[in-house]
Structure formats: C-alpha cells, structure tokens
Amino acid sequence: MNPKRKNRLILVLLILAGTGLAVALGTMALKENIQYYLSPSEVKAGKAPPNHSFRLAGLVSNGSVKREKNGLTTHFDITDNVETITVTYTGILPDLFREGQGIVATGKLEGSSLFVAEDVLAKHDENYMPPPVQDALDKAKASVEAKAKAEKSQASGASTQ
C-alpha cells in the first residue's frame, strides 16, 4: 500500500473515532443534565426518576403553606387537582408565590410523597401559566372527565336493566 494512502486512511479513521467520541460524550452530558417536568399524578404513578433531579409542576394547594420558625423553611402542597405532593423548600420564595399559584419546583423526591425543592419558580402575571403547569392541569382535567363519563355510562347501563 502506498505510504500516502496509508497515512490518509489513518487520518480518516482518527477523525471518525474522534467524532464518535465527541458524540458519545455530548450525549452522556445531556443525559445527566436533563430535567423532566412531571405533574403530581405522574409522580404518584411512579414516573419520577429515582435519585435524579426533576421539575414538579402544579398549583399550590389552598391552606397548605406552613412556614417553620427559622423563617426560611416552607412546607406546602402542589396539586394538579387529582393528586397532591408535599414540598419542602428552604430559601427565599419568589414574591409571586401564594396559594392557588401555578409554580414549577426543581428538586428530588424523598420517599414516595415528599419532594425536597432546590428552586421554586412562580408565574409572572395573571394570564400566564407555565406550559408544564398548564399541561399537568389539562391532563388531570381530562382524566377526571373520563372517569366521570365512565361512571355515568355505567350508571345509565345499570338503570336500564
């Protein structure tokens, strides 16, 4: 084989190997840093990644906000109007945080129903709802409507017999 051709072949193989390595490293980095948006119903269904940070989206339940005496730790519930998850957050909450508010909390799940938040984001005006929160509420509403429809059809079937 010609030495020039052999050197060119080695160069092409090194470039291909380098490109493959770069793609593999990039994919691994993205996989480690990806954060999923989940609703309380999805978390209760077991879709939350174990030992991995994710975003929990929903509404702050009315009457659920409790602050500890240290002033920085807050406990509250996030709901999608079907399921509820208890959240613990230590830090300063956003000014717009309140009961009934759409929020997105980033953190990890401890146990089956306690979410330890590292960050809490609140919507910024009256009309805006973060897309993950809106999606979670829409899914929950559709689920409730489907159950009600199924119960209604079962009840009407039972009354005709």
C-alpha positions as CSV (number, residue, x, y, z in Angstrom):
1,M,0.0,0.0,0.0
2,N,1.2,3.5,-0.9
3,P,2.5,5.4,2.3
4,K,0.4,8.5,1.4
5,R,-2.7,6.4,1.1
6,K,-1.9,4.6,4.4
7,N,-1.4,8.0,6.1
8,R,-4.7,9.3,4.7
9,L,-6.6,6.1,5.8
10,I,-5.2,6.5,9.4
11,L,-6.2,10.2,9.4
12,V,-9.7,9.4,8.3
13,L,-10.0,6.7,10.9
14,L,-8.7,9.0,13.6
15,I,-11.3,11.7,12.6
16,L,-14.1,9.2,12.7
17,A,-13.0,7.9,16.1
18,G,-12.7,11.5,17.4
19,T,-16.2,12.4,16.1
20,G,-17.7,9.2,17.6
21,L,-16.1,10.0,21.0
22,A,-17.4,13.6,20.9
23,V,-20.9,12.5,20.1
24,A,-20.8,9.9,22.9
25,L,-19.5,12.4,25.5
26,G,-22.1,15.0,24.4
27,T,-24.9,12.5,24.7
28,M,-23.8,11.5,28.2
29,A,-23.5,15.1,29.3
30,L,-27.0,15.9,28.0
31,K,-28.5,12.8,29.6
32,E,-27.0,13.7,33.0
33,N,-28.3,17.3,32.9
34,I,-31.8,16.7,31.5
35,Q,-34.7,17.6,33.8
36,Y,-38.2,16.3,33.3
37,Y,-41.4,18.2,34.0
38,L,-43.8,16.0,35.9
39,S,-47.2,16.5,37.5
40,P,-48.1,15.2,40.9
41,S,-50.2,12.5,39.2
42,E,-47.2,11.3,37.2
43,V,-45.0,11.3,40.3
44,K,-47.6,9.2,42.2
45,A,-47.7,6.9,39.2
46,G,-44.0,6.2,39.7
47,K,-42.7,8.1,36.7
48,A,-40.3,10.2,38.7
49,P,-36.6,9.3,38.1
50,P,-35.1,7.8,41.3
51,N,-32.1,9.8,42.7
52,H,-32.4,12.4,39.9
53,S,-33.4,16.0,39.9
54,F,-36.7,16.8,38.1
55,R,-39.2,19.6,37.9
56,L,-42.6,19.3,39.6
57,A,-45.3,21.5,38.1
58,G,-48.7,22.3,39.5
59,L,-50.7,24.6,41.7
60,V,-50.0,25.4,45.4
61,S,-52.9,23.9,47.3
62,N,-55.1,26.3,49.3
63,G,-54.4,26.2,53.1
64,S,-51.2,24.1,52.7
65,V,-48.5,26.7,53.2
66,K,-46.7,26.4,56.5
67,R,-43.5,28.2,57.5
68,E,-41.1,27.0,60.2
69,K,-39.9,29.3,62.9
70,N,-36.5,29.8,61.2
71,G,-38.4,31.8,58.5
72,L,-36.6,30.1,55.6
73,T,-38.1,26.6,55.5
74,T,-41.5,26.4,54.0
75,H,-43.8,23.3,53.6
76,F,-46.6,23.3,51.0
77,D,-48.5,21.0,48.7
78,I,-48.5,21.0,44.9
79,T,-51.6,19.6,43.2
80,D,-52.8,19.0,39.7
81,N,-56.4,18.8,41.1
82,V,-56.1,15.0,41.1
83,E,-53.0,14.1,43.2
84,T,-51.0,16.1,45.7
85,I,-47.3,16.1,46.6
86,T,-45.9,17.7,49.8
87,V,-42.9,20.0,49.1
88,T,-40.2,21.3,51.4
89,Y,-38.2,24.3,50.4
90,T,-35.5,26.1,52.3
91,G,-34.8,29.6,51.0
92,I,-36.5,32.8,49.9
93,L,-39.7,32.1,47.9
94,P,-40.5,34.3,44.9
95,D,-42.6,37.4,45.6
96,L,-45.4,36.0,43.4
97,F,-45.6,32.7,45.4
98,R,-49.0,32.2,47.0
99,E,-51.8,29.6,47.4
100,G,-53.6,28.8,44.2
101,Q,-50.5,29.9,42.2
102,G,-49.0,27.9,39.3
103,I,-45.4,27.0,40.1
104,V,-42.5,24.9,39.0
105,A,-40.2,23.4,41.7
106,T,-36.9,21.8,40.9
107,G,-35.6,19.1,43.3
108,K,-35.6,15.4,44.2
109,L,-38.2,13.1,45.6
110,E,-37.6,11.6,49.1
111,G,-39.7,8.6,49.8
112,S,-42.9,8.3,47.8
113,S,-44.6,11.7,48.6
114,L,-42.1,14.3,49.9
115,F,-40.4,16.5,47.3
116,V,-37.3,18.5,48.5
117,A,-37.1,21.6,46.3
118,E,-33.9,23.3,45.5
119,D,-35.6,26.1,43.5
120,V,-39.1,27.4,43.1
121,L,-40.4,29.5,40.2
122,A,-43.8,31.2,40.1
123,K,-45.8,32.6,37.1
124,H,-45.2,36.2,36.4
125,D,-48.7,37.6,35.7
126,E,-52.4,36.9,36.0
127,N,-52.8,35.4,32.5
128,Y,-49.6,33.4,32.0
129,M,-49.4,29.8,33.1
130,P,-46.1,27.9,32.7
131,P,-46.6,25.3,29.9
132,P,-45.7,22.3,32.2
133,V,-48.3,23.5,34.8
134,Q,-50.9,24.0,32.1
135,D,-50.2,20.6,30.6
136,A,-50.5,18.9,34.0
137,L,-53.8,20.6,34.8
138,D,-55.2,19.8,31.3
139,K,-54.2,16.1,31.8
140,A,-55.7,16.0,35.2
141,K,-58.9,17.6,34.0
142,A,-59.2,15.1,31.1
143,S,-58.6,12.2,33.5
144,V,-61.4,13.4,35.8
145,E,-63.8,14.0,32.9
146,A,-63.0,10.5,31.5
147,K,-63.7,8.9,34.9
148,A,-67.0,10.9,35.3
149,K,-68.1,9.9,31.8
150,A,-67.3,6.2,32.5
151,E,-69.2,6.3,35.8
152,K,-72.2,8.0,34.1
153,S,-72.3,5.3,31.3
154,Q,-72.1,2.6,34.0
155,A,-74.9,4.2,35.9
156,S,-77.1,4.6,32.9
157,G,-76.4,1.0,31.9
158,A,-77.4,-0.2,35.4
159,S,-80.6,1.8,35.3
160,T,-81.8,0.3,32.0
161,Q,-81.5,-3.3,33.4
